[in-house]
Each structure stands twice: as C-alpha cells, then as structure tokens.
Amino acid sequence: RLVRGVFEFDALGAHVLKGIAEPVDVYVARRERLVENRFAASRETGLTPLVGRTSELALLRDRWRQAAEGEGQTVLLSGEPGIGKSRIVQVLRDQLAADWNTVLISQCSPYHTNTAFYPVAEQMARLAGFAREDDAAAKLDKLDRHFTEMGMEVARVVPLFAAALSIPTEGRYPPLDISPQEHKQRTIAALTERVIATAERAPVLFVVEDLHWADPTSIETLSEIIEATRTARVMVLGTYRPEFEPPWEGRGHVTAVRLNRMGRQQAAEMVGEITGGKQLPDQVLDEIVAKTDGVPLFVEELTKTILEAGLMNEAGDRFILDGPLPPLAIPSTLRDSLMARLDRMAPVKEVAQIGACIGREFSHRLLAAVSRREPAVLQDALDQLADSELIFRQGTVPDAVYTFKHALVRDAAYDSLLRSERQTLHLTIATSLEADSTGIADREPDLLALHFSEAGMDARALPYWRVAGERAAARFAHTEAAAHYTQALASLVALPDRPERVDEEMGLRLSLISSLRILDRYDEALRDLEQVQALAIEHDRSAALARVHSLRGNIYFPLGNLDGCLAEHEASYRVARDAGFAEEEARALGGIGDAHYMRGTYRQANAHFDRCLAVCQSEGFPKIETAYLPMRATTSMYDFKVSDALRDCASVVEKAAKYGQLRAELISRNISTQIQCELAQFDQAEESAHRAMDLIRRIGAHRFEPMFLDVFARIRVHAGDRAGALENQEAALRIARETGIAFLGPWVLGTIALTTRDPERRREALGEGKALLDAGCVSHNYFWFFRCAIDAALDDGAWTDAEHHAEALKRYFGDDILAWPDFVAKRGRALAAFGQGERSADLVAQLRHLRDTAAHHGMIDPLERLDAALAVATAA
C-alpha cells in the first residue's frame, strides 16, 4: 500500500525488473526521516516558490558567510503572521543544503509558553532519535550515544538533559546534589556547550521559530548561546511577530530584519506560481491583489480558495469565468478564505477542528482517541487535509504527527467551533492525555491543566496547575512558576467554598509571592501579601502570618524602606516565637539583622545574625544558615574581624550551590574581594570577581554588578590604569541608575570621585553622592562614599573637606560605630590636621597608632599616607 512520508533509503544496486528492459537502481526504505518543522515535513510535496525577498536572502547569506568563517552572527527576522518568516528560513536552508553545515531547529509552541526549556528539549529529543515506544532506559541509551558522539562528558550532561526531558535516571546515574538554580544554569551551559561543540565540526545554523511563544527559560538559554557564539561558527536565526521585543537588539553581532508586505507585481507573480502559469481573469486577479494586501499566506490561500470554488473553467493557458463574478464570491479576510476551504470539505472540517483543539501540532493516536471515527474514515479526512496543504504530516500511522500549515489555519478551525463544542473536545483531550501510558500527565502537567481549564473543569485543572508551578519554581523558572500559580488561583476562585480552601489559597499565594519577589515584581507581591494577611488573621493561621511579615520585610529591603523592613521582621519574629515555629523564627531573626544592617546599626545586626545562625544550627535549617552567613561576614568585616569574615565567606561558597543560595554566594564574594583588595591580594580578588560576574549573568542579579566592577577598577588603579578604572566605574554607575540608585549609587560615585583627575567630574560625583545619602540609602553607601571622599579631599589638599567627611561618617554610625568605619574617620581627621600643620605629640602618637592598626590587619591601602606623614614628623 502507498504510505505517505519522508524516508531514508539504502541503495541495493542495479537490478533487472520484470517488464523493464534495462537494469535500474533499486532502493529499500530503511527508516522514516525525522523532520523538525512544517516546511521540512512538506518539502517532498512541493511548496509555492518564494517570490521576492531577494535582498533579505542576500543579507542572510552574507551573515551566514561571516558566521561560517568564525564570526558568530545572530539575525532576528520579524513580521506579521503569514508574511513568510518560516518560508524564507526554509529557502535559506535549501540554498545552504549543498554546503557542509549543521542545522539545528527549535520550534516554540503557544501551548508551552510557560514550560521551561520546551523548544530546546524537543530539539534534543529529535536529535537523540527518541521513538514513542522507547522506555526510560532506551532514551538514556540514545542520550548517552548522542553525547558520546559529540565528545561531551556523558555522566555530566546526560542527567541534566534527562531532567529537562522528564526521564528518570534512578539506578543509572546518581542524583545531582545541586540546587534547582544550579541545575538550571548547568543545563543552559550544557546546551550552549553542545552548540559550540557542533560548530567545531561544521558551521551551524541554529534556528528558533516563533520566539513570541518562547518560555522565559528558553529566552535565557538563547541569550547565553547568542553571547557565547560571538567567535564560533554559528548563525542564530530567530523568527517572531512584531509584538515580541527581543532583548538582543543593539549588540554588534546581531542584525534585525523586518519583512514587509509584497507589492502588486510580486503578489501577481505569486498567483501565477499557484495557478501553474495559467492566467486568471483580470477581475479575479485584481480582487485577489486588493484583498490580500501583500500578505503571502493570504495570497496563497485565497488563490486556492478561488480555484477550488468552481467559478472558472480552464481554457488553454488561462482561466475564464463561467459568468459574472457573484457578489461576495471572493472572501475578504484570510480567516474567511480558510473557512471557505474548510467548509467545502464538510466531514474533513470536523477533523481539523478536533486537531485545532489539541494544538498547532497533534498526534494521530490522540486524534483517533478524541474523534472516535473509524480508522479508514479518519485517515481519508487527514489525507484530504494533507493533500490540500492545510496540514503537513510527519511519520506513519499510528505514530504520525500532523502540523497545521500556519498558526492562522489552526486559529480559523478553532474559532469556528461553538464554545460548548470546544469545551467538550478539550475535556476529551485532557482525559485522553491523563490516561496516556507514556506518562505525559507527569511530564507536562501544564498541558493537562490547560485543557481542563479550557473545558471549564477548574477542579481537575487546579492540581495540575499547582504541580506545574512547583516544578517550575524548583527549576528556578520563576516567570513560568508565577504564571502557573496565577492560573491555579484562577481555578480555585472559580470553585465553590470548601473547608480546605483557605489553606489552599494562602499556600498558592505565598508560593506566587516567593516567585514574584525573586523576579523583582514587588508591587504585585505586596498586593498579594495584603490578601494573605487578611485570610491569615481571619482564620487564625499563625504560620502563614509569620511568613507574610517575613516576605514583606524581604521586599522592603531592596525598596529601601528602612523602618518598614525592621517592623515587618520584628512582627514575624513575635508571631513565630509565640506559635513555636522555629524555621520562621530563624528567618525573622535574619530579617531583623538585615533591617539593622540597612540602618547602619551594625552591632545589633551582627547580634541578630548570630542568633539566627544559632537557631539554624540547632534546628537544622541549612538553607537559611547559608543565606545569612554572608551577612554576618559583612558585619565582621566592618568590625575588622577579617579572619572570621573570610571563614564565613568560604563556607557560603562551599554550600551555596547545594542549598540554592547563589545570591548568598554573590554577597560572600563581594566581602571576600573587598578584603582581598585591602590586603593587596589582587590576583585572588580578580578571579573571585570574575566568578561573581558569571553568577550575576546566570541568575540575573544585575544590581550587584557595580560591586564587582568596583573591584576591577581598584585592580586597574593598582596596575596604573586609571583610565580603565574610570571606564569600569562609569559602567557601574549606569547599571546602578538602571537597577536602583539607592542600593549602590553613592558607593560608585565615591569611587569615581577618588579615581578621576578631572576636578569638575569629582565635584559632580561628590555632590550627587551626598544628595543621595541625604535622601536615604542602604548603609554600606555611607561607609564607602565617605571613605573615598576623605581620600579625594586629602589628594586635593582640601583639609577642611576631609574633616567634614570624617565627621559625617562618624555621625552616621554614631556611638555604635564598628572598628573599620571608626578607623577611617579617625584617620581622615588625623591626616587633615597634619595637613594643616599640626605636629603635636598626641597627633603623631595617634598617626602611629593608626598605622599599627592598619598593619596589624594587613590593610595595605591606608598605609601609604600614614607612613608619609610619620616620615615628615620624624624628620622634623
């Protein structure tokens, strides 16, 4: 029997066949060829030749040439639906077919916009050659073989991809003892490594279709790939609709191309290609050109609609109308045109509608289960849809997979259903997926949740939305997690009241708030906290109330709400202590320490960090302990307890990945690099700062960047590169302005004032920094700004200014001042007095004591001025 498909063949050589005089080459079908998108699936049946786009294709070929020579390129191809984005990608692939290269395709899906890694996971399944009948062991075998062939470390990367593909690895690989965030970042790194490894063998065209449907984690992955392939033989080619705003525009190796509509001549030429060169009546051609308005997909579909409508007869090299063109005979919209084609196919239309409810892509098995048609009837309908090129087919029955020619075709079929019909179909789809033996319900809970929600079955959708949110949060895919939790809450609200509903709602909202806080979506998080607090008070839920106060305090910290941060954490502590919730008590103690740190009351901060860590160690809360160790290290540093601070920092670096506390590692690396710069250990500081910058890029914590740009600047100053240091500092200031000037702005402005040799720039930096401090900032800004301002004034011989800055530093910290800020203030006052000519024995003794203090703690930077002053005093 005739089987439609795309196959790979083995040659059997020349054979003499009955009825044929000469020997002919004979081939045997070896296996079906896996294809990755709708155009690849339909290539064998022929496509309408591409019309126009000459300049766009020339640009793509030029960028490909650059990429193939090792200058990595990214091209972003945008345009409205139906404009031909995927078609031009296919033509480029066809043109490159004769070259030695590798093509990698990732197809984003509107049903998986919140499924982390979806398009790249699907790509990996294709590349590894997964089959429906493969069990977990077979899939792992294929992954092992694939990465062995790629020359990558199998034991390191296969468990990562197995997790992304929901393949269990028990008994084969040991569990990964890393945090969800580290797991996510390692997976992104492995995906990037795989692309680069492929490019070492042959130039790579990496295509990502329909970026407007990409999940946030895949966007993050693509960002890493785009950045990492600047010097690799890789061309990234992404397609998207205009509403998507790609985050990569403006980079030197990124080119944006907007596809415009066709002109009249091109539209007419395309019509001629579809009619096989036969001329249409002028009236009909004019209608097509006018109504399609230069959208290629509409031109193609409307022309086919008219050809199928029976309004014309063939007469040699042309078509002629049977009679006058009836009013409304030619549809006015693409949707009307598509529906006209479907309506003429009657029973076939119903199959298309069922497929449309499943999604842009649907399997034969699922379609058969939902449609409940006789196999022969269903196959005939699918063949008609494929022959009309409304859908494309890949594979053979029963494992065939079908894809709508375009999202607009799927939308037209879907929109033609009554709401009640849609709901019935979605329910049947969801229950069929739930019963699927391959475990899709476990792999893609968000897909089942979506179908149950569309079916109006909120009670059945709710647990799947919750599980989808939990899994996304566990992978640190917090944008996706927030979307799933929001859907879960919508499902819950639609359900009738029940006894457990309050706890369900509070649990979902607290999970949502945790993700929103990490995403810096503070306004939304605070609104949800108000709702949870009202429920917790009304229903006497102490644990939830303590968590509410703790989360609100955590949000107030980056917002600079000093009083609010302290009040909320103190409220959390009282509730947790009275109710006996040790874990919330530990969090609250750490939060109170944070609040005191913000306010500059470092002794109280240190005391609360100590209490927090004691509870963590006695009760066994390693994640909270790891989160607050770097804060204790911070206050230890300011108290000149350098060894204690470095010990805590080393402990955090060791534990951060294990317990998912990568921000804690960032803070630890900030403390350790600042200390290393003070000790003139610049090589160690530079290495640690580079690791911290990698962490920042991986977790998106860009507000921490200025801290480490400052480290690089200090290293450059030490090396004599003051201009390079200023570049780092000005870049740090730009980032501080973008991410919240009150967090690090004055600190950066102080370093600029100290580094620059331009008096006007120094004056501007000091003036702006002082104004920001007067408005209120996080406490570390006061120390670092005044420390730099004192030395800048000493550089200029502005002795009175140095005294004023020293007094301001002392006044800010007050009687609670710790050893290092106290040292900086006393040193500033003493050197200012010496600069003004004072040579008293008390002053010289104080200078000597300050010098001995710096030397005792290994602080190299403050010694030079103190040694110079003492040398002058001794000579006198």
N, C-alpha and C positions, 0 to 999 in steps of 0.2 A: 504494500500500500504506500501511497505517497505521504511522506511526513515532512511538513514544513519545518525548517530550522537552519541554523548555521553550524556547519560541522567541519572537523579537521579530517583529512584523508591520508591514507598510506598508498603509495604507488605500488601496483603489482606487476608492472612491466607490460610489454606488448602481448596481446592475445588475439587469436583468430576467433571471431564470434560468428555464430550461425547467421547467415543472411548478409554478412558484410565481407566483401572480397579481400580487403587489406587488413593486416593486423592493426589493432587500435590499442592505445594506452588504457589500462583498466585500473581503477582505484577502489579501495574499500573504505567505507566510513569508519574511522577509528573512534571518535568521540565527538560529542557536541561541544562547540566552542562557546565558552562563557563570554558574554559581552556586557558592557557596563552602562550603556545608556540607550535611549530610544533610537538615536540615529545609527548607532552601531548595530542594533538589532534589525534595523530595516534596510541596511545598506545593500543587501543582496537583491531586494525587490526593486531598487531604484528610487531615487529622490528627484524632485524637481530641481534642475540645475540652478545654481546660485546666480542671481542676476545682480550686477553692480558690485559694490563693496571692494572694488579694485584697490583703492588707496588704503582701506583698512587692512586688507590682506597683505599688502606690501609692507605696511608698518609691522604687522605681526611677524612676517618673515624676517624683517630686519632685526627685530628684538630676539627672534629665535637664533639668528646668526650670532649675535653678541653673546647670548647665553651659551650656545654650543662651543664658543671659544673661551668659556670660563668666566664671563662677566654676567653673573646671575641677573635675571630680569623678572619683573612682575608686570603683567598687563591686566588692567581691570576693565572689562568690557560691559558696558551698561546700556540699557534701553528698555522701552516699554514692552509689555507682554506681546509676543507674536512678531517682534521686529526682526528676529533672526539671529539672536545671540548664539544659541546652540548650533544653528546651521553653519555659521561662519567658523565656529570651533571645529566642526566636523570637516569642513573644507580644508582648513589648515592641516588637520590630521592627515587627510587624504594626500595633500601636497607633500607632506613630510614622510609619507609611507616608504618612499624609496631610500630615505636616509637611515643611517644607523642611529637609532634612538629608542627610548622607552617612553611610553605614555601611561601615566597614572591618572585615573579618573575617580573623583569623589562627587556623588550626587546628593545634594541636600533635599530634604523632604518636608512638606508643610505639616505632616503628621508627627514630625520628630524635631520640632524647633526647640524643645526643651529636653532632648535626650542627648546627654553628653557623649561626644565622640561619634555620633551616629554615622556621618558620611565617611569618616576615615575607618571606622570599624567595618562598615560594609565593604569598603575597598579592600581591607585586609582579608576579609572572608573570601572575596573573589580571587585575590592574588594567591591565597593559600589553596584554593580549589575546593572549598567546602561543598559537600553534597548533602541533600536533605537527609539521607539515611545514615550519615556519619554520626556516631556516638561521640562522647567526650574524648575517649582515647584516640579515635581516628582523627578528630580535629586537632588534638595536641600533636599527633604524629605529623600531620601536614604542616602545622606551625613550626615544629622542630626542623623539618626538612627545608621549609622555606627560608628560615633564618640561618640555617647552616649554609645553604647555597649563597646567601647574602654575605657570608663571612662575619656575622654578628654573633655575640655570645648568647647562645640559646638559653642557658639557665638564668641569665639576667633579664632577657627581654620577653621570653615566651610567657612567664607568669603575668607580666603586665598586660600583654595583649589578650591573654585568656580571660583576665578580669573584665577588660573592655568588651569582650565578646560573650560574657556570661558563661564561660566554660569552666567547670570545676577542675581543680588541679590536685585534689587530695590524693595522696599516695604516689604522686608523680613528682611534684615539686614541694618543698617546704613552704609554709605560709610566709608571706612577706611581713616582716616585723617592722613596718614603717607606718607613718601616719597617712591618712587619706590624702592630705595635701601633697606629701612627698610622693605618694603613689601616682597622683595626677601629674605631677611635674616630671617624674621619671617616664611616664607614658608619653608625654609630649616630647621629651628629649629623645626617646627611642624612635618615635615616629619621624622626628627630624633627622635623626641619625640614619634611618632607613632610606630616606630620600637622598641624602648625601652619598650613602654607600652605593645606591643605584646609579647616581651620576658619575661615580668613579669608573663605572663600566661603560656607560654610554650617556650622551646628553638626555635629559629628562624634560618632557612636557608634563607638568603637573596641573591638571585641570580640575577646578572646583566649580560645579554648576549650581546656579540658583543660590547664591550667597545670602539672599534676603531671607532664606529659610534655615540658615545655619544656626546651630545651637551655640551659645556663648563659648563653651569649652573648645569647640572646633575653630571658632574665630581666634581664640587664644593660641591654639595649635598652629593655625595658619600664620599668625603673626611671628611665631618662632621660626617657622620654615622660611618665611619671606626674609627675615633678618639673617638667618644662618646661611642662606644660599646666595648671598651677595657675590661671593667669589667661587661659586660652584657652577657646574654645567647644568643649570636648572632654569627653566622658564615657568613661572607660576602664571596660570591664566584663569582668572575668575570671572564669572558672569553673574549679573544681578540686575534687579529692577531699580528704577531711579529712587524709590523711597528708602533704599538701603544706603547708609553712609559708611563707606569703608574707612577703617582707621589708618590706612597705609598711604593715602594720597599725600603727595608732597615730598616723599623720600626720593633720593636721587636715582634709584634704580626701578622706580615704579612709574608706569605710564597709564594714564586714564584715557579710555576711548569711548565716546558716546555714539551709538548707532542711531542715525536719523532715518526718517521715513523715505521711501523711494519717490522719485519724480514720476510724471506721467509716462515718459518714454520707457523707463525701467519697468513700471507696472505693466505696460502693454507687452513688453518683451517677455515678462514672466508668464502672462496669459498665453502667449504663443508657445512657450515651452510646455504648458499644461495641455494645450489642445493638439500637441504634436505638429505644430506649424500650420494648422488649418485656421483660416481667418474667420473671426466672428463678425457678425453684422455690426456696423459702426454704432448703432443704437445700444446694442448689448455691451460692447466694449466700453463705450462712454459711461454707461451705468456702473460697470464694474470698477473702472478707474475712479469715478466720483465717490462711490460709496465706500470703497476700501481705504481711501485716503492714504495710500502709500504704505499700509501695513502688510508685509509679505504674507503672513499667515492668512489674513483675511482675503487677500488676492487669490491665494491658492484655494481656500475653502469655498469662496463664492463662485469661482470659476467652475469648480467641480459640482457645486450645487446646481448651477445652470445647465451644465452638461447632462446631469442626471435627471433634470426636471422634465425632459421630453418636449421642450418648447421649440427645438430646432431639429432640422434634418441635415445630414451630410450631403454635400454636393461637390464632389471632386476635392479641390483644395480649400474648401470653405464650408461654413455652416450657414444655413438660411432659416429664417423664421417661418413657422407654419402659417402664421397670421400676425395680426397686430400684437405687440407685446402687452400682455394683460397688466392692469394696474397691480402694484404690489407683488408682481411676479418675482422680482429680484429683492431678496432680503436687504434690510438697511443696516443691520448690525452683524458683527461676527457671530454673536450668540444666536441670532435668528437664522443665520446661514447654517450653523452647525445643527440647530434643532430641525431645520428643514431636511437636512440629510438624514438625521436620525429618525424623524417621523416617517420618512418613506421606507424605513427598514422595519417598521412595526415590531414584531417579537424581538428582533435584534436590539431595539432601543431599550427594552427592559433589561437585557443582559448588561448593556452599557451602564444603565442606571445603578444596577447592583454593584458593578465594578467601581463606579464612581463613589459609592458609599464606603467601599473598602479603602479606597485611596487612589492616588495617582498611579500606583503600581499594585497589582493584585495577582495572587496565585490561582492556578486552575483548581487546585484542591479546595481552597477556601471558597472560591466562586461556586463550585459544584455543590458544596455543603450548604451554602446560603440559598442558591437558586432552586435547588431540588428539581431540576429538569432532567429529562432523560439524557444520558451521555451523548447520544447522536444529535439530539436537538440542540444541546448546549454547544457542542463542537461546531455544528453548522453555523450557529449565530456568531461564534467567535471567529470562524473563518471569514464570514461576511464582513465583520468589523475590521479584521486584519487586511482583507482584500481592498477595502475602501480606504485603508491607511488612517483610520481613526484611532486604532490601537496598533502597537507593534508587539510582536511575540518573541520570546526567547525560550528555548528549550522544547522538550517534547512532553506530551501528555503521559502521565498525570502530573509531571513535575514542571510543566510550563509556567512561565510568568509573563504577564501582559502589562504593558505600559501605555497609557494614553499618549497620543501624539504630542499633545501640549496640555499644560495645566488648564487652559481655557476650554479645551474639549471636555476634560473631566468636569469642570465647573458647569458647563452647559448641561451635561447629562444630569448632574447632581441637582441643579436648580430647577429642573423640570419635574421633580418629584414633589408630591404634596408632603406637608410636614409629618402627617401621620404615617405615610409610607416610609419616609426616611427613618423615623423612629423605630418602626418595625424591623427594617433592614439592619439598622445599627445594633439592635438587640440581638438579632440572629447572628450577626458577625461577632459580637462580643462573646456570646455563649459558645460559638464555634471555636473561637480562639481560646477560651477558657478550657475547653475540652481537648485542645490540640495536644497530641502526645509528645511533640518536640519540646514542650516547656516554654512556649512563647509568653505565657502569662507570667512566668518567673523572670524571663529575660527583659520583657518590655511591659512592665505594669502600667506605664503611662499610656500605652496604646489601648489596652483594655479599658482603662479609666476614661479615655476619650470617647470610645464607642458607647460605653454605658451612659456617660453624660449626655451624648447626643441622642441616646434612646430615651432620655428622661428618667433613667433609673439611678437616681442620686445615691440611694442606699448601697447599691452594688458598686458604684463608681468610687465612693469615698475611701474604702480601704486601699484601693489601687492607687489613688492619688497620694495617700499618706505614705505608702511604701515607696512610690516614685520619688517623693520629696526626701525621705530618709536616705535613700540610696544616692541621690544627687548630692545631698549635704555631706554624706560620708566620703564622696569623691572630691569634696571641696568645689563642686559645681554649684555655687550658691545662687547664681542667677536662675539656673534651671530649678533648683530647690524652691526658691521663693515662688516661682510660677506654679509649681505643683502644689505647694501648701495653700496658695491662694485659691486654686481650683478645689482643693479639698474643703476649704472653709465655705466656698460657694455651695458645694454639695451638702454640707452639714446644715447650712442655713435653710436649705430647701426641704429638709426633713422635719417631721413633727417632733415636738418636745419628747424627751425621754430622760430617765434618771441620770444616765451617764453622760448626757450631752454637755453639761457644764465643763466637766473634766476633759472631754474630747476637744471642745473649743479652746480652752485655755492651753492645752498641750499643743494644738496646731498653731495657735497664735504665738506662743513662746518659741516654737521651732521656726516659724516665719520670721519673727523679730531677730532671732540669732543670725539668720542669713542676711536680713536687711542691714543689720549693724555692720557685718563684715563687708557688705557692699557699699558702705557709707551712705545708705538711703535713710538718713536719720529722721527726717520729718515723718515718713511712713511708719518707721519703727516706733516713734513716740506716740503717734496716734493709736497704734495697736496696743501699746502698753496701757494707755488710758482704759481701753475696753477690758483688758485682762485684769487690771487692778479693780475695776468696778465689780467684775464677776468674783474675784478672789475675796473681796470684802463681804459681798452679799452672801456668799456661800461658805465663808469661813475656811478658806484654803490657804493656810499659813505658808506652806512650801512655795506655792505659786506667787504669793505676795512678796516673800523674800526675794524670789527670782526677779520679779518686776522691778523692785527697788534697785537691785544689783545691776540689771541691764540698763535701766535709766541712768544710773550713775556712770556706767561704762560709756554711754553715749554722750553724757555731759562732758566727759574728759576731753575728747578731741574738739568739742564745740567751745571749750574754754569757759564753761560755766562753773567757776570755782566753788561757789557756795552751794550750788545745786548738786554738784558731784559729791561733796562731803556729806550733805544732808541725806542724800539717797542711800549711800553706802552705810551710813550710821543707822538709818531706818531698817535696812536689810539685816544688819547685824543684830539689832534688837529683836526683830521677828524671828530670825533663825535661832538665836540663843534661847529665847523663851520657848520655842517649839522643839528644841533639841535637834535641829538639822545641822549636823557638823559640816557637811560639804558647803552649804550656803553660808555658814558662819565663816569658813575659811575664805570663801570668795569675798565676803563682805569686809573682812579684815584687810585683805589685799587691796580692795577698792578704797578703803579709808586711807591706806598708805598712799595710794595713787593721788587721792584728793589732797593730802598734806604735801605731797611732792609738787603738785601743781601750784600750791600756795607758797612754796618756799620754806615750809616748816619741816626741815629735813630730819630733825631728831625724832619728831613724832612719826614721820613717815617710816623711818627705819625701825622704830619700835613696833609699829603695826605690821610691817613686813616680817619681822622676826616672829611675831605671834601667829601670823598667817602660816608661815612655813612650819612652825612647831605643830599646829593642828594638822597640816598636810602630812607631816612625817609620822605623827602618832596614829592618825586615822587611815592613812594610805590613800592620798589624793595626788598621785604623781603629776597629773596634767596641770593642776592648779599650782603645785610646787614649782614646776618648770616655768610657768608663766610669771611667777613673782620673784624667782631667784635673780633675774637681771635687774629688777627694781631695787632689791637690796644691794646688789653690786653697785648700782648708781649712787645710792646714798653713802655706801662705804667709800667709794672713790672721792666724793666730796669731803669726807672726813679723813682723808689721807691714809685710809686703810687699804693700801694698794694691793697687798697680797690677798686679802680677803676678797676684794672685788674681782681680781683675776681668777681666783679659785671658783667663785660662783659663776663667772662667765664661761669658764672651761666646762663646768658641769652642765650648763644650759646647752652649749654647742653639742655636747655628747648626747643629751636627751631630747633635743628639740624635735628632730625628725621622728623619733619613736612615738612621741606623745602629741604630735601635730601642733607644735608651738613654734612655728617658724618666725612669727613676729618677735617672740622672746629671743630667738637667736639673733635677729637683727639688732635688738637693743643691746644684747650682750656684746656683739661685735662692735657696736658704737662705743661702748665703755672701754673695751679692751684696746681698740685702735687709738682712742684719745689718750689712754695711759701710755701706750707704746710710743706715740709721738712725743709725749712729755719725757719719756725715758730715752729718746733718740733711737728707738728700735724701729727705724723707718721701713726696713725690708719686711718685717713681720706685719707692721701696720698696713702696708700696701697690699700684701697678699690677703689679709683678712678683709680689707675694704673691698677688694675685687669680688671675694666670695659673697660679701653682703650685697653688692650691686646685682649679682646673679640672683640672689634671693628676692630682692626687690622686684626685678623683672618677672620672676616666676609667680610671685603672689600678688603683684600689682600694688604694693605698698609704697607708692611713689613719694608720699610726703616725707619718707625717711631719706630720700636721695641726697638732700643738701648736707646731711650729717657726714656722708662719706665723700662727697665732693669736697667738703672742707678738709677731710683727711688728705685727699690727693693734693689739695692746694698747699697744705703745710709741708708735705713731702717735696713739692716743687720749690717752695721758698727755701727749704733747706738745701736743695740742689742748685740754688742760684737762679731758678727760672721764675722770676716774679711775674712776668707777663703771662706765662702759662697758668700760674696760680690764680691770677685775676680772672682768666677765662673760666676756670673751674668755679670760682666764687660767683661770677655774674650768672653762670648757668644755674648754680644753686639758688640764686635769688629769683630767677624766673620760675623755677619749679616751686619755690616757697610761695610765690604770689598765686600760682595756679592751684595749689593744694591747701592753702590756708596760712596766711602770713603770720598769724599769731603763734603758730606751732614752732617755727624756726627762723622767722624773718629777722628779728633783731640780732640773733646769733650770727647769721650770714652777713648782715650789714656791718656788724662789728669787725668781722674778719676782712671785709673789703676795705674798711677804713684803715685798718692796720697795714694792709698789703700795698695799697695804692700809693703812688708818689705824686698824684695829682691833688693839690690842696682843695680844689673845688669838689672833686669826687669824694674826698674824705669828709668834707663839711656836709655834703648832701647825705652821705651814708650815716653819719653820726646823728644828723638832725632827724632823719626818718626813723632810725632805730630808737632814738629817745622818745619820739612821739608814740611809737607802737608800744613801748614799755609803759608809758603813762596811761595808755588805753587799757592795758592788762594783757599779759601773755603767760604762757607756761614758764615756770620758774627758771629752767635752765637758760633761758634767754638772758635773764638779768646777770647771771654769772659770766657767761661768755661774752656778752656785749661789753660790760664794764671792764672785764679783763683786757679785751682788745682796745677799748677806748683809752684806758690808762696808759698802755704801752704806746699807742698812737700819739697821745699828748706828750709823753716823755720823748718820743722821737722828734717832735716839733719844738721841744723846749718849752712847751706850754704848761708850766709847773702848776699854775692855779687850776687849770682844767683837769690835770691829773689828780689833784687833791679832791676836786669836786666829784669826779667819777669814783674815786675810792670811798668817799663819804656816802655816795648814793648806793654803792654796793653794800656797805656796812649797814646802812639804814634799811635796805630792803630785807636783809636776813635778820636784822635785829639781834637781840641777846641770844637767840637760838642758833647763831651762825656756826657753821661747821668749820673744820680746820683749814680746808683749802680756800674757800672764799675769804676767811679771816686773814690767811697768809697773803692773798692777792691784795686785799685792802690795805693791810699794814705795809706791804712792800711798796705799793703805789704812793702812800703818804710819805714814807721814809725817803724814797728816791726823789720825790717832788721837793721835800725840804732840803735835801742835799743839793739838788739842782739850783735852789735859790740861795745857796751859800752857807747854810748851817753846817757847822763842823763840831758840834758838842759831843762830849764823851758818850752821853746817853744815845745820841743818834748813831754814832759809829758802832756802839755795842748792839744796838737794835739791828743795824745792817748786817753785822757779823752773825747775829742770831738767825736772821732770815736766811743768810747764805748757808749756814749749817743745817737749817731745817730743809732747804731745797736739796742740798747734797745728801742728807740722810735718806730722803725719799727717792733719790735718784732723778729728781726733776732737773733736766739739763737746761731747758729754755729760760727759766728765770735767773740762772746763774750769771750770765754774761754782764748784765747791768750791775748786779750786786758786786761782782768781782772788780768791775771797772771803778765803781765808787769807792770800794775799800782800798784799791790801789792808790787812788788820789789821796784818800785820807791818811794812809800810811806814809806816803811820800811827804805830806805836809808835816 
